[in-house]
Amino acid sequence: MTDLIQHAATAGPVECLGQTFPSDEARRGHFLGLLAEKLKDPAFRKQEGFPKGTDEAILAMSDPPYYTACPNPWLADFVRHYGKPYDPSEKYSREPLAIDVSEGKTDPLYKAHAYHTKVPHLAIVPSIIHYTKPGDVVLDGFAGSGMTGVAAQWCGAAPAVYRHELELAWKRDGRPAPDWGARRVVLNDLSPAATFIGANYNLPFEVESFGSAGKHVLKALEQEIGWMYETLHSDGKTKGRIEYTVWSEVFTCPECAGKVNFLDEALEDESKRVRETFPCPHCGAQLNKDRLERVLETRIDPASGKPWQRVKFDLSSIVYAVGKTRYEKSPDASDMATVARIEAMPIPAGLPTDRFPIEDMYHGSRIAPKGFTSMHHFYLPRAGHAMAALWRLADDWPERRISAMLKFFVEQGIRNLSVLNAYEPLAFSQNARGQKGVYYVPSQLSEVAPWYFFTGKLKTIEKAAAGFRAGQSHAAIATGTAARLCLDADSIDYVFTDPPFGENIFYADLNFMVESWHGVATDSKPEAIIDKFKNKALPEYQHLMQRCFAEYHRVLKPGRWMTVVFSNSKASVWNAIQVALQQAGFVVAEVSALDKVQGSYRQMTSTTAVKQDLVISAYKPNGGLEQRLAERGATPDSAWDFVQTHLGQLSVIKVKDGALEFIVERDPRRIYDRLVAWFVRHDSPVPLSSDEFLSGIRSRFPERDGMVFLPTQVAAYDKKRAQVAQAPQMELFVSDERSAIDWLSDFLKSKPSTYQELHPEFITQLGAGWKKHETRPELSALLENNFLKYDGTGDVPSQIHAYLSNGWRDLRNLEKNDPQLQAKAKDRWFVPDPGNARQLEQKREKALLKEFDLYMASTGRRLKEFRLEVLRAGFKAAWGQKDYQTIIKVAQKIPEEALQEDEKLLLWYDQALTRTESGA
């Protein structure tokens, strides 16, 4: 073991940021000295998101210049040295790529260390290979446990089997072969707990040295406190080794006030199932968990020496092993004496005693009433001694990099050896059985022995690390806010990020346990979450996310891509993310949702259907587009310039199960939405009305199957289209007036129909997805305001003539003014040609704005029902006139949830607020 440590410390000269050091320890010592000087600078410490901790604690976690438990002052140097400057003349072109964000969750490397949420590295690898080339620099500002970094390095270390599978899959899809080779990566997270995990995943270490050190630590622990985990076998002589002990909360019966040990009464001995109801052992009353009354016992807090009330637990059973045979027993007098002896010992040195920020925590009401308010409260006395000893042994290890890996190893027991670990009688293992993403102290605890948990975990890490060796100088990790990265503008080649979404997980609160052991805690002020306990609602979340996306936009090279993973949240949060992306300057090119049944992706057509894993592909427009807009201003030419650029970024062909898929982003209506967002983001009026845009785009660009292409793209689509039997169909979700009009337009394009024919089809579309506050329009009103009807006289319109000629053989050769054809066409509704459409649009917009004036003039309480189309037309008109106060005034009259759940309204409103606050 000593030889391995010596080998790791003196492996020879190392290069770092252009400097050569005699050893890695020399490199580390040099930069630790520089970081120590930095930490003395008050301005450095005043940075937003700077973690809470002493200089000593921050230095103890750090491994500079590659990892710092604070903002990393060497990030820009890392990218300048290993990356390439932005070259506007470099040819770069990619299409959006959807990935399966669940792929690889059983991989040993993914399982080597737990974190609240993380995208497996194997799911990220295809994206990095697709958007970058070897040596490029990838950024993840919400890096969590660092899987993006592992994926970037895995591109050069993937085994032959994985490479072969990906190459075959890409060949089947008609894509070029993957360009294998490691990429550099910059990782950042607000949480020191997260960046420490990420650093140890991504920085190289001697696996053999770590394995030997881990075994040594567990052996030293056994010599030190092994007696605490001994129990007598049933023969009264043989010593067994405890694997875990079960503790049960004690309650009282509401009828007789008798003591009730929950597990003793509720657990069935044979089936090992917990009964929902059971009789009181004293009075026979039928009880269940809800009827029981909690018992608080007064103890002496071992840290403060003051009285402390906590829920009462009794030792219920002990599971132990003699040799390779497992047994279970009730605690005997000897066991109780051991427990009493441990409880009488002083609190172990090194066991954190930090008080939880109960008042500012969502989970505070779960743990405080049960008496758990400080770190040491979460460990039964024996577990507290075990964890404190393990941490000390890891911290005292003489080789710094191995010491860090030992802490990486030990910190996984911080929750699993605590009272958060629930006892589940039917589970194969009692490890990690607590509820994920919450603080919850269950009524049945499984107090696992350190060897029972850590022996298997050591093997897992060794196995994972043996199959993946991180490269020297391949990763740089920082701790701080993603809204302020120490990076040069236009320096990053690709961004992959999995940010927090709304109020799904409260990372700072959950990381408090781990960070207490390190002595460095998250600054939660800039944390991008929704949390009423920290006075952060959806608007605050959106603005925090916008700042982070704006920083991504600043550092990403023009014309390059960002992938954002979005998981299981509300429509309002989804809209906030879209608006934040657009305001930051990104253009969304594709939103794909994983179909977990089919195992494939489909493109999103609704902003309300977000209860699934989504992958957002967005790009930073190239510098030429921005420059031309600045020179021309908001003109029609600028609008068509945007469309030309945007179409070049979109997928040309999407195939699923051999059939062509409709590419949602090529729908002219979706392109117009992107166009509007682009000009609004640049504080410019939209130079084209929707009818001008829709008629203009079809005359300027070829259209196929309802999708618009560049002339250079359409040949590839036509070739593929000729190979399939059916044209792709767009799936529309009708949820408001606009989507109802879109559905009618698509339906009538292919089948001009009478009201009687159309009505039953239309009614089936108005399902449960209709927006809550949106007035349901009458079909007759929608038809009158947006479409035309043939009255049975004169020439049959070409749209109806084409439909009837194709559908009825006896009508094919008739002229447009033939009475038989006129009779068949009478009363059919159809989509108007561009000229008539413009007149209808102008008439409709005039009516919408007139109704908007009524909204403006209304007084009193908020509007309960309204037409979103009226609000959208009014907001757009007010924006064009720079009348921001009107937008704000009307927005305050509608329910907040309605505003937040409509991406278009939210965009106008948020921009109006920004302009008003800035004095524009």
Buried (B, 14 or more C-beta within 10 A) or exposed (E): EEEBBEEBBEEEEBEBBEEEBEBBBBBBEBBBEEBBEBBEEEEBBEBBBBBBBEBEBBBBBBBBBBBBBBBBBBBBBBBBBBBBEBEEEEEBEBBBBBBBBBBBEEBBBBBBBBBBBBBBBBBBBBBBBBBBBEBBBBBBBBBBBBBBBBBBBBBBBBEEEBBEEBBEEBEEEEBEEBEBBBBBBBBBBBBBBBBBBBBBBBBBBBBBBBBBBBBBBBEBBBEBBBEBBBBBBEEEEEEBBBBBBBBBBBBBBEBBEEBBBBBBBBBEEEEEEBEEEBEBBBEEEEBEBEBBEEBEEEBEBBBEEEEBEBBBBBBBBBBBBBEEEEBEBEBEEEBEEBBEEBEEEEBBEBBBBBEBBBEBBBBBEBBBEBBBBBBBBBBBBBBBBBBBBBBBBBBEBEBBBBBBBBBBBBBBBBBBBBBBBBBBBEEEBBBBBBEEBBBBBBBBBBBBBBBBBBBEBBEBBBBBBEBBEBBBBBBBBBBBBBBBBBBBEBBBBBBBBBBBBBBBBBBBBBBBBBBBBBBBBBBBEBBBBBBEBBEBEBBBBBBBBBBBBBBBBBBBBBBBBBBBBBBBBBBBBBBBBBBBBBBBBBBBBBBBBBBEEEEBBBBBBBBBBBEBBBBBBBBBBBBEBBEBBEEBEBEEEBBBBBBEBBBBBBBBBBBEEEEBBBBBBBBBBBBBBBBBBBBBBBBBEBBBBBBBBBBBBEEEBBBBBBBBBBEEBBEEBEEBBEEEEEBBBBEBBBBBBBBBBBBBBBBBEEBBBBBEBBEEBBEEBBEEBBBEBBBEBEBEEBBBBBBBBBEBEEBBBEBBBEBBBEEEEEBEEBEBEBEEBBEBBBEBBBBBEEEEBBEBBEEBBEBBBEBBEEBEEEEEEEBEEBBBBBBBBBBBBBBEEEBBEBBBBBBEBBBBBBBBBBBBBBBBBBBBBBBEEEEE
